[in-house]
Amino acid sequence: MRQTQEYWSNLATHLEIMNRAFIDGRWHDAHDGATFPCVSPIDGRELTQVARCGHPEVELAVRSARKCFESGAWSALEPRARKRVLLRWAELVSEHADELALLETLDTGKPIADTTVTDIPSSAYCISWFAEAIDKAAGEVAPTAQHLLGLVTHEPLGVVAAVVPWNFPALIAVWKCAPALTCGNSVVLKPSEKSPLSALRLAQLALEAGLPAGALNVVPGFGDVGQALATHHDVDCIAFTGSTAVGRKIARYAAESNLKRVWLELGGKSPQLVLPDCPDLDRAAQTVARAIFYNTGQMCTASSRLLIHREIKHDFIERVLAAAGSYAPGHPLSPETKMGSMIDASQVGRVLSYIERGQMDATLLTGGRRALTKSGGEYVEPTVFDCPHPDIAIAREEIFGPVLAVLTFDTIDEAVALANDSEYGLAASVWSANLTTAHTTARRLRAGTVWVNGYEETDDMNFPFGGFKESGNGRDNSLHALDKYTELKSTIIRLT
């Protein structure tokens, strides 16, 4: 049964908020006592002051992680024992689901309906999924000469730094931490300064589940903390999700230090191609609206480009505009709200600046303004533009907001060319009743994930997630994610 807004508001008044760094299993203030305000974009209310970590905290966290790794307290633990700890962690996340969902909503402005149904359950599922993989991922016995025995084993890297964004704070944190811990690494997690609260609580629950001190450390702070981790000579790998611009910096910092492994999940400008034989225009329109307005478009996979065949354009756009109407911003603690607030005023300013430019280059069909202006929060209307051509900012650049750019095509070849004409290649979809057409078109799209007659259809961890081109490298989720956090070792034994 869904809880009421009153329930969530009452729970918020009694919510204990962790606001200090979590290092070596203990809470730490910043070395100089520095803090920064954590402000809810729902209404502009300050939730707490969070420890602003710097280089001393990074040094302490990396040292703690290295000590834990070298001691074998986690890295050398029997696989079944590590599995039990991670499964218990997943159980605790589920047991504290209301608390964690409320933290996410207060911190980010996400609708409580989303954090309770998607963010926190998916986080628990991710942890348990990788826990189950611990004692099933095996090495190899290599075919070689009769007098030799050749073993190929996967060994943990050591210290993994994870730098995660503000749009899915808990979920993307466990996308990095769960596989890294599964492989036996120790982790230093840097959450975004815009949404640090759930990461701190997750680390506390991990310790309660039996994870040894130092195996998971959390250092909240600003960009200097991420830079310190990326340049640190005792960090063996850095996994980053965020903008392409910052991803370039992370890669450069790593190259200039110890050539640590760098895994980047970056931006997107994902297209949906709606062909004239689309099997269900109403469902497609609802999906197009959800794919851009869910989480206020603050998703790297947000489908911000709609490529529509001229033959059905007018009819289909009318359906999309009708669907957009159901995403009018509302109070995030109301279970009826489908679209909450943006993350903060700076992101609202960014989105509104793109909308202003868009009004000079394209036709505004709906939205384009701030909403709930008396709330004290950060809300923007769902916005749709009809674009005359693809060479304008709103059709090419990642806005990271609820702004949909509509482009028209006449042939499938033209649609594929439009879809691929982007620096990004994270996701895409094709809508067609013809399986052959859908499959052949999907194969031509340069994207890490392609849906057919749907979008964001599942949170199944069996599917790898990541992109082509400037959308990054490596993959989160699935067994492929384990490759990011291990080294391959060949051991060759002479038998005679």
Secondary structure as GFF3:
##gff-version 3
##sequence-region A 1 496
A	DSSP	alpha_helix	5	13	.	.	.	ID=ss1
A	DSSP	beta_strand	21	23	.	.	.	ID=ss2
A	DSSP	beta_strand	26	28	.	.	.	ID=ss3
A	DSSP	beta_strand	35	39	.	.	.	ID=ss4
A	DSSP	beta_strand	46	51	.	.	.	ID=ss5
A	DSSP	alpha_helix	55	71	.	.	.	ID=ss6
A	DSSP	alpha_helix	79	95	.	.	.	ID=ss7
A	DSSP	alpha_helix	97	108	.	.	.	ID=ss8
A	DSSP	alpha_helix	112	114	.	.	.	ID=ss9
A	DSSP	pi_helix	115	119	.	.	.	ID=ss10
A	DSSP	alpha_helix	120	133	.	.	.	ID=ss11
A	DSSP	beta_strand	140	142	.	.	.	ID=ss12
A	DSSP	beta_strand	148	156	.	.	.	ID=ss13
A	DSSP	beta_strand	159	163	.	.	.	ID=ss14
A	DSSP	alpha_helix	169	182	.	.	.	ID=ss15
A	DSSP	beta_strand	186	190	.	.	.	ID=ss16
A	DSSP	alpha_helix	197	209	.	.	.	ID=ss17
A	DSSP	beta_strand	216	218	.	.	.	ID=ss18
A	DSSP	alpha_helix	223	231	.	.	.	ID=ss19
A	DSSP	beta_strand	237	241	.	.	.	ID=ss20
A	DSSP	alpha_helix	244	256	.	.	.	ID=ss21
A	DSSP	beta_strand	261	265	.	.	.	ID=ss22
A	DSSP	beta_strand	271	274	.	.	.	ID=ss23
A	DSSP	alpha_helix	281	293	.	.	.	ID=ss24
A	DSSP	three_ten_helix	294	297	.	.	.	ID=ss25
A	DSSP	beta_strand	305	309	.	.	.	ID=ss26
A	DSSP	three_ten_helix	310	312	.	.	.	ID=ss27
A	DSSP	alpha_helix	313	324	.	.	.	ID=ss28
A	DSSP	three_ten_helix	325	327	.	.	.	ID=ss29
A	DSSP	alpha_helix	345	361	.	.	.	ID=ss30
A	DSSP	beta_strand	363	366	.	.	.	ID=ss31
A	DSSP	beta_strand	370	371	.	.	.	ID=ss32
A	DSSP	beta_strand	379	380	.	.	.	ID=ss33
A	DSSP	beta_strand	383	386	.	.	.	ID=ss34
A	DSSP	alpha_helix	393	396	.	.	.	ID=ss35
A	DSSP	beta_strand	403	409	.	.	.	ID=ss36
A	DSSP	alpha_helix	412	420	.	.	.	ID=ss37
A	DSSP	beta_strand	424	425	.	.	.	ID=ss38
A	DSSP	beta_strand	427	431	.	.	.	ID=ss39
A	DSSP	alpha_helix	435	444	.	.	.	ID=ss40
A	DSSP	beta_strand	449	452	.	.	.	ID=ss41
A	DSSP	beta_strand	468	469	.	.	.	ID=ss42
A	DSSP	three_ten_helix	479	485	.	.	.	ID=ss43
A	DSSP	beta_strand	486	494	.	.	.	ID=ss44
###
